[in-house]
Amino acid sequence: MLRHVLPILEPKLVTFLRKHPYTKADMLKDTLSGLSVAIVALPLAMAIAIASNLPPERGLFTAIVAGFLISLLGGSRFQIGGPTAAFIVTVAMVSMKHGYEGLVLATLMAGVMLIALAFMRAGELIKFIPYPVITGFTSGIALLIVFSQLRDFFGLQIETMPPDFIHKLMLYVEHIGETNIYALVLALISIGIILYFRRFYPKIPGPIVVVAFAVTCVVLGLPVETIESRFGEIPSMLPSPSLPDVSFERLRTLFPDALTIAMLAAIESLLSAVVADGMAGTKHKSNTELFAQGTANVASSIFGGLPATGAIARTATNIKAGAVSPVSGMMHAIWLLLFMMVLAPVIVKVPLAALSAILMVVAWNMSEIKHVRSIFKAPKADRIVLITTFLLTVLVDLNVAILAGISLASILFIHTMMQSVRIRAHNEEEQTDDPDSIAKKTVPEGVEVYEIHGPLFFGIAEKLLDTLTSLSGNPKIFILRLRHVPMIDAAGLHAIETLHDRLSARGAVLLLSGVNKNVATYLKSSKLEHKIGTHNILDHIDKAIRRAEELSR
C-alpha cells in the first residue's frame, strides 16, 4: 500500500527541484518574497492569537513551525501556511472550554486526522462540500471575528468576553460609553492606511505600515493598551517541544472539536491552493497538501502553537512578490524567527487597537460579499443552505453549522434529483426524432410500458412503486425501460424486486429493457437477474416487445 501512496505524497518542492535547476537568482527571489510575506504575516499571526484569547507568541510559533513544514512538505508550489482568521472562533471556544492544553491535544488530533485523510486519498472529496455551505460558514466566521475585535477596536475595558454572539452584543451595548477615543481613532486611521496602501501602493504591505505608525504613536505617549500592557514580554525563541497529557476520556471529549479543526484546515488549505493555481497557472496535489497540513498541525501543537492551514492572502502576496518555489514559504518562516529573536522588545509595543483594525479588514475580505450576492441570484435551495449555515455559525456553533449545512444541501440536492427523474407511460410519450421512441412502436394489448429517465436511487424508488399502484386495469406484462438509467443503488434494486413480486402476485410478468452494463452488473450481483429471469432482461425495446408477444400467446 505504501508503495502506491508515497509517490502521491511527494512534496511539490521535490517535484519542482527534480524538474527545474535551482539557481542563486531563484534563491534570491525566494528570499525576498519570503521577506515580503513575513512582513505581512508578523502582525497577522499575533492578531489572530490575541483574537483567539491567547498570547501573541502562540501565533508566531505557529507561523514559524507550521509555515516552514507546510512549504517543505506541501503539494502547492506557492502555498503559505500559518494561523488564519478562519480558526479564531473555534480556537477561542476550544481554549475556553478545555484550556490551552485541551486546544493543543485537539490540534494534534486534527493533524493525525489530516494525515489519515491524505493516506486515504481523500483530498479530492473535500471539493464536494457544497459551495453555499463554505460561503455561509466563512461569512459567519467573518462576522464573529468583527464582534471579537470590537473590545480592542473601541478600547473597552472588559475583562472576560462571553463566547456566544448575543451575550457579546449585550455586553458591548452595556460598555459602549467607556470607549477610549484614542484607541478608536487609532483603529480608524489604521484601516484607512491599509485601504490607502492597498489602492495606491499595493506592493507595500499596509499592515506593517500600520504597525510602524501605531508603535510610533505609543512611543510618543498615546494612552492605548498594547501587547506589553496586557500580555507582558514575548519570548525571543521557540519553546522546547512537549506533548500534552493524553487519556481516552480527553480524546473522546475533544473529538468533535478536533474534527472541526481538521475540516477547516482541509477546506481552507485546498481553497488557498486552488487560488494559487489560478494566479500562477500551477496545479497542486491535494493529498500531499493534506499530509503537509496534518504534519504541520502536529508539530505546531508540540511547539506551543495554534491550528494552522493555508493562508489565502499570504499565499497571494507570495506569488505577487515573485516567488519561484516552495523555498519562499520556508524563508518566510525563517524571517519570522529572526524577527522574533531581534525585534521582540519592539513588537510588544504594538497597540491592540491597531491589530484589531488589521483583523477587521481581514474579516471584511473573508465575508465574501460578492459571492454571497451571486448565491442570492442562484436557485432557492442554495440561498436556504447559505442562510442556514450562516445563522447557525453565528448563533449556535461551527460544528452544528457545517453538519447541518451539508445535510441540508444533500437533502435539497436529492429533492432536486427526484424532481428531475421522470417515470412516463408509453401513452404519455410524444412523437420525437428518437427511432426507439415507444410512440413509434406497436405495443401488444395487455402490455404496459413505462420508462425511467434518470438514476434509479433511493430518492426515486418509492415513486416507482407508486406508479404500479396507480396502474389502471391489470396488465399481463409490464415492460420497464431502463435505457436512460445510468446508475442504480440498493434501494433501486429493492424497488425493482418489489415491483417484480407485486406483478407476480397479480399473475403478470416484469420485463426490463435497455439495461446497460453498469445496471446489469448490480442485477447479477444481487441475484435479481436470476429471480426476474435472464430471458426477461433485454438490451433493446424491440427485443422486449417480441418477448412480450411470446408471453401473450
N, C-alpha and C positions, 0 to 999 in steps of 0.2 A: 504493500500500500504506500509506504513512504517513497518508494522509487517513482511512483506516479504523482505523488503530491508535491514533493520537494521542487521539481522544476517549475511548478505553478507558483511557488512561494519565492522564487528567485528575486531578490531586491532589484528595483529599477536601476539603482546605482551600478550593480554588477552588469546588468544588461547594457547599460549605456557605455560603461568603460570598455566592455568587450567589443563594442561596435564603433566606438569613436576614440581616436587618440586624444588624451587629455594633456593640454599644453600649459605652459606658465601663464599665457594670456587668459586661458579659461579659468585658471586658479585665481587670477587677479579679479576677473569679473565676478566669480562666485563669492570671493571675499568681500568685495564692495557691495554686492547685492545682499549678502548676509548682514552686513553692517546696516544697510537701509532698513531691512526687516527688523533687526534687533532694536533700532531706534523707535520703530512703531510698536514693537512688542513690549518694550520695557514698561511704559505706563499702563498698557492694557493688562499685562499679566498681574500687576499689583492691584489695579482697579477691580479686576474680576475676583481676585481673592478677597478683597475688602468687601465687595458687594455680596460675597458668599458668607459674610460674617466670620472671616478667618484672617490671620495676619498676612500682610502683603508678601512676605518672603515665600509663602506657600505657592503663590502664583509664579514667582521667579524660579523656584525649584522645579516646578512643572515644565515651564517653558524651556529650561536648560536640559533637564534629563529626558523628558518625553520628546521635546523638539528635536534633540540630537538623534534619538533612536527612530523616530518616525521617518526622518530623512535618510538615515542609514539603511533601514530595512524595508522602507515603504515601496508601494507599487506605483507611485506617481512621481514623475520626474521633478516637479516643482512644488510639491506639497509642503506646506509649513505647518507643523503641529504645535500644540500647546493648550493652555486653558482657554476656553471660549465662553462667550456670554450665554450660549445655549445651556450651559451647565449650572448657571448661577442659582436658579430656583431649586433645582434638585440637590445641589451640594449644600445649600443653606438648610434645606429641610432635613437631609440625612444627618448633617452635623448637629442640628438642633435636637433631633430625636435620639440619636445614638452616640453623640460626641464625636470628636475628631478621630478617635480610634475606630469607631464604627464606620466612618467615612473611608478610612484607609482600607479596612477589610472589604468594604463594598466595592471600592475601586479595584482592589486586587482580584476580587471575584469577577468583576466585569472584564478585566483583562484576560482572565482564563477563558471566559465565555467567548470573547472575540477570537482568541487563538483557536478554540474549538470550532467556531464558525468558519474560520479560514481553512482548517483541515477538512471540514465537511463541504468545502467549496460553495459556501452559502452567499458569497459576495454578490452574485447576480440576483439572488432572491430579494435583497434589500430594495431593489429597484421596483418591486411590485407593491410597495407600500403606497397607497393612493396619494396623489399629489395634494388634494384638498386637506388630507389629514396632516401632511407635513406643513403646509401653509398655515393651517389652523393652530397647531401647537407652537409653531415658530412665532406667529403673531401674538399668541397668548403669552409666551415667554417674554417677548419684547415689552408688552405692557407691564408684566410683573417686574421686569428689570427697571423700568421707569419708576415704578412705585417703590422699589427697594432703594432707589437713589435720591428720592425727594428729601430724606432726612439731611443728607450731606449737601444737597443742592441748595436747600434753604438754610443750612447751618443750624438745624433744630437740635436742641439738647435732649434727645430721647435715649435713655439708657438701653432698653431692650425693645426690639421690634417684634410684634406678633407675626407668626408665619403666614396667616391667611389674609387674603386680599381685603375683605370687608373690614376686619379689625384694624388693618393698616390705614385704610381710608379714614376711619373714625378717629384714629389717633392723630393723623395729620391735621384733620379739621380742628381737633382739640388744641393742638400746639402751634397752629399756623401764626398766631400772634407773637410767637417767640422768634420769628425769623431774624437771622443775622444778616443785615442788609449788605455787609461787606462780602459775606460768602455768596449771597445771591448775585450780586453784581459781578463778582469774580467768575462765577459759573456761567453767567450770560455772556460775558466777554470771551470766555474760553470757547463756548460754542461758536461765537462769531469768528474767532480766529481760525478754528477748524474749517468752517464753511468758506471763509475767505481764501485760505491757502488751497483748499480743495479746488476752488474755481479758478483762481488766478495763478497759483504756483503749485500745481499738482505734484511736482517732483519733490517738494519739501513736505515732510510729514507734519501735518498740523498738530497732532498730539504732542510731539516733542517740543514744538514752539510753545504750546500751552504750558507744558511743564516748566520750561525755562522762564517764561513770563511769570507764572504763579510763584515759583521759588523766589524770584527777584522781589515780588510783592511781599512775601513773608519776611525776607531779609530786611526789607525797608520798614517792617513793623506792622503789616496788615494783620489785624486781630481775627484770624480764622484758624480753625482746627487743622492740624497737619498729621501726617503719618506718625511722626515722632510723639506728638502730644497724646495720641490715642494708643499707639502700639509700642512706643519706645524705639530702641535701636533695632536695626535689622542685621542679621549675620552677614559676614563678607565671604563665607564659604558654604559649600553644600554640607548638609548634615551627614553623619555616618548612617549607613543603611541599617534598617531594623525591620523586623517582621511583626505584625500585630498578633495579639493573642487570638487563637482560633479554637472554637468549640462548635459542636454540631448545632447547639441552640442558637448561637450567634449567626452561623451560616444560614440557618432556616429563617431567622428574623430578618436578615439583611438581603435575602434572595430577591424580593421584589424590587428593592432599590438598586441592587446590582444589575438586574435585568434592564431597568430603565436607563442606567448609565451606559450599559453595553449597547442598547438600541440607539441612544442618542449619539454615541461615539461612532457607531457604524454608519448611521444615516448622514450625520454632519460631515464625516471624513469622505464618504463617497460622493456626496454632493459637491464638496470642495474640489475633489479630484476631477469631477465632470466639468466644473467651471474652469479649472486649469487646462483641461484638454481643449475646451472651446477657445480659450485665449491663446494657447501656444501651439495648437494643432498636433497635440500628442495623444497617446492612448494609455490610460492607466490600467493596472492589473488589480482588480477589485479584491481578490482573495489575498494577494500579497499585502495589500493595504490593510485589510482586516488583521492579518498576522502582526504587522508592524504596530497597529493601534493597540492590539492586545498586549504585546511585549512592552510597549511604552507605558501603558497604564499600570502594569505590574511593577515596572521599575519606578514610576512616579510615586506609587504608594509606598514602596520600600524606602524612597529618599524623602519622604515627608511632603509630597506634593498633592495635587488635586487630579481629578479625572481630566484626561486630555483627548483631543481629537484634531482633525484637520481644521485650520482656520482660514475661511474663505478670503477675508480682507488681507491677511498677511500673505497668503499664497498669491493673490493678485499683485500685491506690492513686490513680491519676489520676482514675478515674471516681468513686470514693468521696469524693474531695476536692472534687468539684463542678465538674470541668472542663466547658467549654462547646464548645470547638472544638480543632482541632489546634494552635492557638496555645499551649495549655498545655504541650504537649510541647516546642515551641520555647523557651518560657520556662524549662522545666526545664533545658535545655542552657545557657541564658544564666546562670541562677542558679549552675550548677556552675562555669562560667567565673569568675564573681565569687568563689565560694568559694575556687577555686584561687588567684586573684590576691591575696585578702586573708588567707586562713587557712592558707596553705602552712606557716608555721612551727609552727602548732598541729597540723596534720594529721600531720606526721612523728612526733609523739609517741604516735600510736595504737599500742598493743601488738598484736603479731601474733597472740597468743592470743585476743584479743577478735575480730579479723577472722576467725580460724578458726572461732570459735563461731558467728558470723553465717552463714558458709558451711555449717556443719553443719546449721543449721536450714533453709537453702535446699535442701540435699541431701535432707533428710527430706521437704520439700514436693515435690521432684522425683520422689521414689521412687514416688509414686502407688500406695501400698499398697492403697487402696480399689479402684482399677482392676485391680490385679494379682489381688486376691481375686475380683473379678467375672469376670475372664477364666478363672480356675481353675474357675469353675462353668459355663463355656462348653464347646462341643464340644472333643473331644480334640485336633483339628488346631490350634485356637487356642492351646491350652496348649503344644503342641510348639513352635510358632513363637515364643511368648513366651520359653520356657526357652532355646531355641537362641540366639535373638538376645541375650538377657541374658548367657549364658555366653560367647559369642563377643566381646561388648563388653568384658567384664571380663578375659578370659583371652587374647584374641588381638588384635583391632584393630577399631575402629569401622567402617572401610571394609568389612572382611570381614563384620562383623555385619549391616550394613544390606543388603548384596548377598545374603548367604546367607538372611537373614530374608525378604526379598522373594521370592527364588527359591523357598524352601521353601513360603512361603504360596501362591505361584502354583501350584506342583505339587500341593499338597494341595487347593487350590480346584478344579483341573482334575480331580483324582481324585473329589472330591465331585460335580462336574458329571457325570462319567462314570457314577457310581452312580445319579444321578437320571434319566439318559436311558434310556428303555425302548424295546426293539425287540420287538414282540409279533406272533405269527402270528394269523390270523383265528380259528383253533380254540382259541386261548388266551384270547380276549376274552370277558368275561362280559356278560350282559344288563344294559344300562343305560338311562337315560332319553334317551340321545343318539339322535335319529332317524336319524343317519348311522352308527350303530354297525354294524360289519360282521356282528355276530351277527344283525342284523335283515335282512341281505341274502342273496340266493341266489347263491352263488358257483359258477360253472360248473366241471365236472370238469376236472382238469388245470391249474387256476389256483391259484396260491399268493398270498395277500395278507398282507403284513407292514406294520406301522405303526410309525413312529418318533415318540416323544413327547420333544421337547426339541431343542436346537440340534444340527445335524449339523456338528461341528467335528473337528479333528484327534484329539481325545481319544476320539471315538466311531467314527471312520471304520473302524478295524480291526475293531471289534465288528460293524459292518455286514457286512463281508466274511466274517467268521467265521460269520455267520448263514447265508450262502449255502452254505458248505462243510458245514454241519450239516443241510442240507435232506435229507429222506428222499424217495426217488423222483426223478423227473426231470420237473418241471413244464414245460408248454409255454409258459405265460405267468406272469410274476412282476409283481404289482402292488405298488408301494411307495408307501404313503400318507404324504404329507408335510404334511398339514393342520396338524399341531401342531409343525412345524419353523419357528421364527421367523427363523432365520438359517442360513447355510451358509458355510464357508470353503473355501480351496483344497484342503485335504485331503478335505473332504466331497465336493467336486466330483470329485476324483480317484477317491474310493471309488465314487461312482455310475457313473463311466466304466468303472472296472474291473469293477463288477457287470454293466454292460451287455455288456462284452466277453466275460466268462466265460459269461453266459447265451447270447450269440450263438454261442459256440463249441459249446454244447450244443444249438443249434437252437431256443432259447427266445427270447421277446420280453420286454423290460422296459417296463412302463408306469408312469408317475409320476402320482399322483393328489393333488388338493388342493394344488397348487403355488401359493404366494402370490406377490405381485408382486415382493417382495424376492428370493426364491429364483429366480423366473423370469428376473429381470434378469441374475443371475450365470450361469444356464444358457445364456442367449443370448450374453453377452459372452465366455464360454469356448468357444463353438462346440459345446457339448454338446447344445444344443437341436437342432441340425442332425443330429448323429450319432444321437441317440435317435429323432428324428423329431417334428416339431411335432404330428402327429396322435396321438402316443403320450404326450404331456404334456397332462394334463387337469386341470380345476379342481374336479372333483367325483367321488366314488366311483361314483355311478350311471353317469356317462359312461365311466368306466374299465371297469366291468363290461360295458357294452354293447360297448365296443371289444374286450374280451376275447372276448365271444361272437362278434363278427365274425371275429376271427382264428382261432377254434376251428372254424369251419365248413369 
